[in-house]
Amino acid sequence: MKRSLSILALIILISFAGTLNAKPKWISLFNGKDLKGWFVRGNATWSVLDGILVGEGGMGHIYSDATCTDFEAKGLFRISGTNSNSGFYFRANPPANDPNGFPRGYEAQICNSQEAYTGWLWKPGKPTGKPTTPLLTKDGEWFRYRIKAEGKHIQFWINNKPVMSFDDEEYKSGHFAIQGHNPGMKIEAKKLYYRTVSK
């Protein structure tokens, strides 16, 4: 009897330890049906078509209701059209003095036609963290972005390949957001998820 109780206690202890070490589950940012869980700033028009979040029509941003400090986020993105330029923001907030302006926070750049291309870390108006790889993406093609931010350490992956690592601590917490940059371009996103991480 004592041996059976000891084995049972060991099993419970192992199970509990496994639970402690388990990573938080991924949480969906986008339901694939409508814009519930998001709010819009600026002139871009946002819609959902065939399970895809679509932004077009001009400068503007769509923000998630969800906010994070330390996290991992991932999603599939595609840009197309004229002078296509976008970004996936994190720890971002609408500027208090101009809610329709550029978010105050970090941006994982999405642009295949300029020197500071997809994979760069941007701060408002400024390319900040340079990728260690050449441009890996093309207009009209889906690609997978993964972002991890723990304290001041920020990392990007494109299609599961590590591309950028940089330390910066200006922005601590905020929303996720997606940018529509100019008329004639389109940004599409799907399978958007995040999970919190602890340092």
N, C-alpha and C positions, 0 to 999 in steps of 0.2 A: 504493500500500500504506500509506504514512504517513497519507494522508488518511483511509483507511478506519479505521485504528487510532485516529485522533484523534476521528472521529465516534463510534466504539464507546466510547471513553473518556468522551466527553461524555454519551452516553446513560446509561452506568453512573453517572456523577456525578449526573445529574438524578434518576435513579431512587433513588439513595441519599439525596439531599436530600429527596425526597418522603417517604421512609420516616421520616426524622428529624422531619418536620413533621406526620406522621399522628397523629391522636389515638388513645389506647388504645381497644381494642374494648370494647363493653358486655359485662358479665359478668352472667349470670342469677343472681338471688338465690333464685328460687322455681321449681322444676321442673314445677309444675302437677299433680304426681301424689301427692306425700306431703310430710311435714315434714322430709325429709332436708336438712341444712344449717341447721337451726333448733333452738333449745332454749327451753323454756317456764319462766316464773316466775309465781307468783301463781295466782289461782283461775279465770281465764278458761279456757274450753275451746276448743281449736284443732283444725280439721279441714280436709280438702280435699274440695271438692264440685264436680264438673264443671269442674275446672281452676282453681278459685277457692280462695284461702286464706280461711277463715272463722273469726272469733273471736266468741264469745258467752258469756253465763253469769255474768259478774261481772268484778271487777277483776283484771287480770293483763297480762302482756306476753310476746310471743314475740320472741326475739332471733335475728338471723342469726349463724351461725358467723363470717361474714366481718366484718372490721374495716377501718376506713379513717380516714385523716387528712384529706387533701385529695382531693375527689371530686366527681362528679356522680352523682345517683341519680334514678330516675324510676319511676313506676308508676301504675296505675289503682286508684282507691279508691271505696268506696260505704259509707255508713252508713244504718242504718234502725232502727226500733223506738222504744222509750221512752227519752227523755232521751239521745239518741244523742250520744256524745262519744268521740273517739279521737284518735290522733296517730301520725305516722310519725317515729320517733326516729332520730337519727344522732349519731355520736361518743358513744354511750351505753353505760353499764355498769351492771350490777346493783349496788345499794349494798352495800358489804361488810358493814355491820351489819344489813342486812335485805334479803336477795336477792329477796324477793317484793315489795319496795317500789317506789316510782317510780324509773325509771332516772335515773342521774346523767349528764346530757347534754342535748342540744338536742332540741326537739320541733317538728315542723311540724304545727300544730294542725289537727284535723279535727272541727269542730263547727259546726252551723248555727243554734244556738239561744241563743247567748250573745254578750256584747259582744266578747269576745276570740275571734273566729270563725275559720273555716278560712282559712288564709293568715297568721295570726299566728305568729311565732316565740315559743316558750315555753322557759323554763328551769324547773327543778323548782318547781311551784306558782306560777309567776310569768309572766304575759304580758310579753314583752320587746321584740320587734320588731314594730311596727304596720304592717299593709299600707297601701299607697297607694291601694287600690281598695276599693269596698264588697264585701259578701259576694257571691261568684260561684257558690256551690254550693248544692245542695238535698238534703235527705234523700231516699233512694231513687234517686238519680241518680249514675251513674258520672262521675268527673272525673279528669283527669290532673294529677298533681303532679310537679314537677321541682325538685330541690334542688341547689344548688351551694355548696360550702364550700371556700374557698382561704385558708389561714391564718385570720385573724380575720374575713374578709369572707364573709357568708352571704347567699344569694339564693334566693328562691322564685318559681316560675311556676305558675299554674293554667290548665290548658287552653291552654298556650303563651303566656299573658299574664303579663308580669312584675308581681308583686304586692307583694314585700317585699325590702328590702335593709337589712342591719344589720351592724355590726361588733361582735364580742365574741370574747374569746380565753380564756374560762374553761376550756372543754373542748377538748382537743387531738385525741383519738383514741378510737375505740370502735366498738361494734357498731351496726348498724341494728336497729330494733325497731318493733313495732306494738302499740298499746294496745287492750285491752278494758277498758271503763271501769265499766260497771254492769250489773246484771241487767236483762233486757228489751230490750237493744240488740244490734245486730250490726254488725261491721265486716267488710268483704270487700275483698280485694286481689288483683290479678293483674298480669302483665307487669311484674314488679319487676326492675330492672336497676341496675347501678352501673358506673362506671369511674373510675380514678384520674386525677387531674390534677396538674400540677406548677406551682408558682408562678413 
